């Protein structure tokens, strides 16, 4: 089953690009991606650009409304994701606990509904 690990982080806290601690954070994520790849559980993973680059779309009564910025202004923002293929939730949770974002923010783990149509 697939599990989506959503990384919730504060953009104003934690190592930012160009700071001395940032290369360590990047190295930790790269190492985890390698470990997950070797274990055969990683489907995809990526960080997201800052929330200032977001655009939120809403359609109401056939009118498309666009707002610059994230869906909600929160202390912690969605900063990236890991998509895992695991045998069960327990395995996904074990992997999620290794994600560096869990140390300074939160990792939300959710099962992905398979909506593919049969061929």
C-alpha positions in Angstrom: 0.0 0.0 0.0 1.1 3.6 -0.7 1.5 6.1 2.2 2.1 9.8 1.8 4.3 11.4 4.4 3.6 15.1 4.4 6.3 17.3 6.0 5.0 20.1 8.1 7.7 22.7 9.0 8.0 26.3 10.0 9.6 28.3 7.2 11.0 30.7 9.7 12.7 28.1 11.9 15.3 25.5 11.1 18.4 25.7 8.8 17.9 27.9 5.8 19.9 27.6 2.6 23.3 29.3 3.0 23.5 28.7 6.8 26.1 26.4 8.3 23.6 23.8 9.4 21.8 23.5 6.0 24.2 21.1 4.3 23.8 18.7 7.2 20.0 18.8 6.8 20.4 18.1 3.0 22.8 15.3 3.6 20.4 13.7 6.1 17.6 13.7 3.6 19.8 12.4 0.8 21.0 9.6 3.1 17.4 8.7 4.0 16.4 8.7 0.3 19.2 6.3 -0.4 18.2 4.0 2.5 14.6 4.0 1.4 15.6 3.3 -2.2 17.7 0.4 -1.2 14.9 -1.0 0.9 12.5 -0.6 -2.1 9.9 1.6 -0.3 10.6 5.0 -1.9 8.2 5.9 -4.7 8.9 9.6 -4.8 10.1 12.5 -2.6 10.6 16.2 -3.0 10.8 19.5 -1.1 8.4 22.3 -2.0 9.3 25.9 -2.8 8.3 28.4 0.0 4.7 29.2 0.6 5.2 32.7 -1.0 5.3 30.8 -4.4 1.9 29.2 -3.8 -1.3 30.0 -5.6 -4.6 28.7 -4.1 -7.5 28.0 -6.6 -11.1 27.8 -5.6 -14.1 27.3 -8.0 -17.4 28.7 -6.8 -20.5 28.8 -8.9 -18.4 28.2 -12.1 -16.1 31.1 -11.2 -12.4 30.4 -10.7 -10.9 32.4 -7.8 -7.1 32.6 -7.4 -5.3 33.8 -4.3 -1.6 34.3 -3.9 -0.2 32.2 -1.1 -1.0 29.0 0.7 -4.4 27.6 1.4 -4.1 28.5 5.1 -1.7 30.7 7.1 -0.3 28.4 9.8 2.8 28.3 12.0 3.9 25.2 10.1 3.6 24.8 6.4 3.7 21.9 4.0 7.3 21.8 3.1 7.7 18.5 1.1 6.7 14.9 0.9 7.8 11.3 0.8 5.6 8.8 -1.1 6.3 5.3 0.2 5.2 1.8 -0.8 5.0 -0.2 2.4 3.5 -3.5 3.6 1.4 -1.8 6.2 1.0 1.3 8.3 3.4 0.2 10.9 6.2 0.0 8.3 5.3 3.4 7.0 5.4 4.9 10.5 8.8 3.4 11.1 10.2 5.1 8.0 8.4 8.4 8.7 10.1 8.5 12.1 13.4 8.6 10.3 12.5 11.7 8.2 14.6 14.7 9.4 11.5 17.0 9.3 10.1 15.0 12.3 12.9 16.4 14.5 11.8 20.0 14.1 8.3 19.9 12.7 5.8 17.1 12.1 5.4 14.3 9.6 1.8 13.4 8.8 1.4 9.8 7.4 -1.7 9.1 5.3 -2.7 6.0 3.3 -3.2 6.7 -0.4 -6.5 5.5 -2.0 -5.8 3.5 -5.2 -8.3 4.9 -7.7 -6.7 3.4 -10.9 -9.2 1.8 -13.2 -8.6 -1.7 -14.4 -7.2 -1.9 -17.9 
